[in-house]
Structure formats: structure tokens, C-alpha cells
Amino acid sequence: MSIAKRIAARRAEQERGSVDVEEWGEVDIPLRLFFAPVSARDIEAIQRKHPNFLNSPTLGAMVEMIIRKCEDEKGQSAFTLEDKPILMGETINVIAKVFGAVFESASAEEHEKN
């Protein structure tokens, strides 16, 4: 098996992270969103529209990362680009919380390895 194929197989086995969003859930039941770690492909896709994403992420870029990464419990996309105007209307705290959970998942895994 090639190194690239081993990397791909390992990536497929990685556990998804999750974040509970009280603001988007039902009474006393937060909405749980799931996500795979952020990949280089994800960063590239966001940087096409938001070139300075890594140095200075805009709220629009954060929302697009949320749309790109968040899934429901069945692994289906939680949002589409059609949802972007609705998400852009959310408070900064909620967007930052969800984006932070998604974006931090990659660095948390790296810290565990070291």
C-alpha cells in the first residue's frame, strides 16, 4: 500500500468532532453538529473566496467553513450555501463558537499526538 493510500485510510478512520449549540436547539436540547477535522482541501476552498483567511478570517469565511464542515448525526450536510444569509444573521458569539470548535479540532488532535 502506498503512503498516500495509508494516509487516506487513516483519515477515513478519524473520529468526528462535535459541538452542542444551545441557541439552535429545542428547549433544553441543544443542536449537536458533527464535523471531520479541517483539511488542506478545506482551507484551499475557503481561501479561493477569502484569500487572507488564515491571517484574518472574516465572518463570511467562518460561515462558509461551518457550511462546508458541519453535518448531522447521520453524516449529511447540516447546511448549504443557500443557508448562508440565515447564518450571517446569527450573533457573532454563536458563529465564533461553532467555527472555533470546527477549526480547533485539527490543532487539538495535533496536540494529543505530541
MIZASE-731745 format. One line per 4 residues: number of its first residue (from 1); their letters; for each residue z, y, x of C-alpha. Coordinates in nm, 4 decimals. Layout:
N
NUM = A = Z Y X | ...
//
This chain:
114
1 = MSIA = 0.0000 0.0000 0.0000 | -0.0932 0.3402 0.1392 | 0.1674 0.6079 0.1979 | 0.0196 0.8229 -0.0794
5 = KRIA = 0.0406 0.5342 -0.3263 | 0.4043 0.4707 -0.2299 | 0.4801 0.8396 -0.2871 | 0.3125 0.8281 -0.6288
9 = ARRA = 0.5028 0.5106 -0.7245 | 0.8338 0.6659 -0.6203 | 0.7592 0.9833 -0.8154 | 0.6924 0.7751 -1.1280
13 = EQER = 1.0409 0.6219 -1.0941 | 1.2268 0.9534 -1.0686 | 1.4665 1.0309 -1.3488 | 1.4010 1.3255 -1.5724
17 = GSVD = 1.6476 1.6085 -1.5788 | 1.7700 1.7662 -1.8997 | 1.9186 2.0876 -2.0302 | 2.1035 2.1466 -2.3560
21 = VEEW = 2.0021 2.4690 -2.5283 | 2.2612 2.5595 -2.7906 | 2.0594 2.8619 -2.9026 | 1.7637 2.6439 -3.0076
25 = GEVD = 1.9507 2.3571 -3.1686 | 2.1078 2.2848 -3.5034 | 2.4640 2.3765 -3.5976 | 2.6902 2.2140 -3.3353
29 = IPLR = 2.3962 2.0102 -3.1980 | 2.2121 2.1728 -2.9066 | 1.8443 2.1068 -2.8460 | 1.8111 1.8797 -2.5432
33 = LFFA = 1.4971 1.9359 -2.3386 | 1.3874 1.6959 -2.0659 | 1.1775 1.7632 -1.7573 | 1.0425 1.5975 -1.4457
37 = PVSA = 1.1030 1.7681 -1.1114 | 0.8765 2.0632 -1.0316 | 0.5856 1.9535 -0.8136 | 0.3475 2.1344 -0.5814
41 = RDIE = 0.0847 2.0925 -0.8548 | 0.3098 2.2789 -1.0999 | 0.3610 2.5659 -0.8560 | -0.0127 2.5874 -0.7859
45 = AIQR = -0.0939 2.6038 -1.1559 | 0.1560 2.8832 -1.2189 | 0.0515 3.0763 -0.9080 | -0.3094 3.0922 -1.0260
49 = KHPN = -0.1980 3.3311 -1.3007 | 0.1122 3.4670 -1.1265 | 0.0297 3.4943 -0.7525 | 0.3736 3.6173 -0.6442
53 = FLNS = 0.5597 3.3523 -0.8436 | 0.7754 3.2105 -0.5636 | 0.8842 3.5511 -0.4352 | 0.9224 3.7345 -0.7639
57 = PTLG = 0.8896 3.5190 -1.0773 | 0.8079 3.7179 -1.3898 | 0.9392 3.6223 -1.7312 | 0.5862 3.5267 -1.8303
61 = AMVE = 0.5678 3.2859 -1.5361 | 0.9100 3.1423 -1.6221 | 0.7994 3.0823 -1.9806 | 0.4795 2.9147 -1.8600
65 = MIIR = 0.6830 2.6823 -1.6363 | 0.9047 2.5967 -1.9347 | 0.5937 2.5230 -2.1425 | 0.4444 2.3139 -1.8622
69 = KCED = 0.7536 2.1056 -1.7852 | 0.9735 2.0669 -2.0949 | 0.9469 1.7524 -2.3037 | 1.1287 1.5986 -2.5981
73 = EKGQ = 1.3254 1.2744 -2.5720 | 1.0038 1.0733 -2.6197 | 0.8296 1.2427 -2.3273 | 0.5994 1.4544 -2.5435
77 = SAFT = 0.5436 1.8197 -2.4532 | 0.8030 2.0334 -2.6256 | 0.5806 2.3435 -2.6222 | 0.2178 2.4512 -2.5949
81 = LEDK = 0.0663 2.7769 -2.4761 | 0.0448 2.8735 -2.8436 | 0.4271 2.8885 -2.8356 | 0.4310 3.1441 -2.5532
85 = PILM = 0.4604 3.4529 -2.7804 | 0.7593 3.2957 -2.9566 | 0.9276 3.2050 -2.6285 | 0.8587 3.5525 -2.4886
89 = GETI = 1.0616 3.6872 -2.7813 | 1.3710 3.4934 -2.6730 | 1.6566 3.6544 -2.4866 | 1.6368 3.6690 -2.1101
93 = NVIA = 1.9563 3.4638 -2.0815 | 1.8087 3.1675 -2.2686 | 1.4790 3.1757 -2.0770 | 1.6654 3.2058 -1.7462
97 = KVFG = 1.8959 2.9161 -1.8378 | 1.6092 2.6779 -1.9232 | 1.3894 2.7901 -1.6344 | 1.6834 2.7641 -1.3935
101 = AVFE = 1.7547 2.4065 -1.4989 | 1.3877 2.3075 -1.4601 | 1.3309 2.4874 -1.1312 | 1.6633 2.3879 -0.9755
105 = SASA = 1.6038 2.0180 -1.0431 | 1.3836 1.9864 -0.7353 | 1.6299 2.1531 -0.4996 | 1.9267 1.9587 -0.6408
109 = EEHE = 1.7517 1.6319 -0.5576 | 1.6817 1.7538 -0.2046 | 2.0494 1.8430 -0.1541 | 2.1569 1.4952 -0.2650
113 = KN = 1.9310 1.3374 -0.0013 | 2.0759 1.5475 0.2835
//
